Amino acid sequence: MRPFRGRHERDVSIDNALLAIERTLRERHETLGDVIDVWNQHAPPVVRDITGIAGLAQGTLTLTANSSSASYELSRVLRNGLERLLLDRFPSRVRRIKVRIGTSGG
C-alpha cells in the first residue's frame, strides 16, 4: 500500500497529446482519405485554399468555407460538376453535400 500513499509525480510530457493527435488523424484518414484524394484532384486550387472538408457523417459530406465569398465560390464550383462527381464516385457513402462557413478543416 505504501506506493499508493506517496506523492506522485505528474506526467508533463506531451506523449499523450501526440498520441491523441495521431489517433485523430489516423481515424480521419481512414474515414475521409479517398474523399480527400478526389477533392484534391478535382477541386480548383483557388477553392482548395479557401475551403476544406470538415467531415462525413450519415451520408452528408460537410465542406467548410473561410468566408461567405468563399462559400459562394465553393457553391459555384459544386454546381459546375464537382458535386455530381463526388456523389457518383462515392454513392454508398456520400448522399448529400453541405457547405457551411467556418474554419477550414483540411
C-alpha positions as CSV (number, residue, x, y, z in Angstrom):
1,M,0.0,0.0,0.0
2,R,3.0,2.3,0.5
3,P,3.5,3.1,-3.2
4,F,-0.1,4.3,-3.5
5,R,0.1,6.6,-0.5
6,G,3.1,8.6,-1.5
7,R,3.2,11.7,-3.7
8,H,3.1,11.0,-7.4
9,E,5.0,12.9,-10.0
10,R,2.8,14.4,-12.7
11,D,3.5,13.3,-16.3
12,V,4.3,16.6,-18.0
13,S,5.4,15.0,-21.3
14,I,3.4,15.6,-24.4
15,D,3.4,12.0,-25.4
16,N,-0.3,11.5,-24.5
17,A,-1.3,14.6,-26.5
18,L,0.8,13.5,-29.5
19,L,-0.8,10.0,-29.4
20,A,-4.3,11.6,-29.3
21,I,-3.5,13.8,-32.3
22,E,-2.1,10.8,-34.2
23,R,-5.2,8.7,-33.4
24,T,-7.5,11.5,-34.6
25,L,-5.5,12.0,-37.8
26,R,-5.5,8.2,-38.5
27,E,-9.2,8.0,-37.9
28,R,-9.8,11.0,-40.2
29,H,-7.6,9.4,-42.9
30,E,-9.5,6.1,-42.6
31,T,-12.8,7.8,-42.9
32,L,-12.0,10.5,-45.5
33,G,-8.7,9.5,-47.2
34,D,-10.2,8.6,-50.6
35,V,-12.6,11.6,-50.5
36,I,-9.8,14.0,-49.7
37,D,-7.8,12.5,-52.6
38,V,-10.6,13.0,-55.1
39,W,-11.2,16.5,-53.7
40,N,-7.5,17.4,-54.1
41,Q,-7.5,16.1,-57.7
42,H,-10.7,17.8,-59.0
43,A,-11.3,20.9,-56.9
44,P,-9.6,24.0,-58.4
45,P,-6.6,25.2,-56.4
46,V,-8.2,28.6,-55.6
47,V,-11.1,26.8,-54.0
48,R,-8.9,24.3,-52.1
49,D,-7.0,27.2,-50.5
50,I,-10.2,28.8,-49.0
51,T,-12.2,25.7,-48.2
52,G,-11.8,22.3,-46.6
53,I,-13.5,19.1,-45.7
54,A,-15.0,19.2,-42.2
55,G,-16.3,15.6,-42.1
56,L,-18.6,12.9,-43.3
57,A,-21.4,11.7,-41.2
58,Q,-24.6,9.8,-42.0
59,G,-24.1,10.3,-45.8
60,T,-23.6,14.1,-45.5
61,L,-20.2,15.4,-46.6
62,T,-19.7,18.8,-44.9
63,L,-17.4,21.3,-46.5
64,T,-16.3,24.5,-44.8
65,A,-15.5,27.8,-46.3
66,N,-13.5,30.6,-44.7
67,S,-15.9,33.4,-45.6
68,S,-19.3,34.0,-47.3
69,S,-17.4,34.8,-50.6
70,A,-15.5,31.5,-50.3
71,S,-18.8,29.8,-49.7
72,Y,-20.3,31.3,-52.8
73,E,-17.2,30.3,-54.9
74,L,-17.4,26.8,-53.5
75,S,-21.1,26.5,-54.3
76,R,-20.5,27.7,-57.8
77,V,-17.8,25.0,-58.3
78,L,-20.1,22.4,-56.9
79,R,-22.9,23.4,-59.2
80,N,-20.5,23.2,-62.2
81,G,-19.9,19.5,-61.7
82,L,-17.9,18.8,-58.6
83,E,-20.9,17.8,-56.6
84,R,-22.1,15.3,-59.2
85,L,-18.5,13.9,-59.4
86,L,-18.3,13.3,-55.7
87,L,-21.8,11.8,-55.5
88,D,-21.1,9.5,-58.4
89,R,-17.6,8.5,-57.0
90,F,-18.9,7.6,-53.5
91,P,-22.6,6.6,-54.0
92,S,-22.8,4.5,-50.8
93,R,-21.0,7.0,-48.6
94,V,-21.9,10.5,-49.8
95,R,-25.6,11.2,-50.4
96,R,-25.6,14.9,-49.8
97,I,-23.1,17.8,-49.7
98,K,-23.5,20.6,-47.2
99,V,-21.5,23.9,-47.2
100,R,-21.0,25.9,-44.1
101,I,-19.0,29.0,-43.2
102,G,-16.3,28.4,-40.5
103,T,-12.8,27.3,-40.0
104,S,-11.4,25.2,-42.9
105,G,-11.0,21.6,-41.9
106,G,-8.4,20.4,-44.3
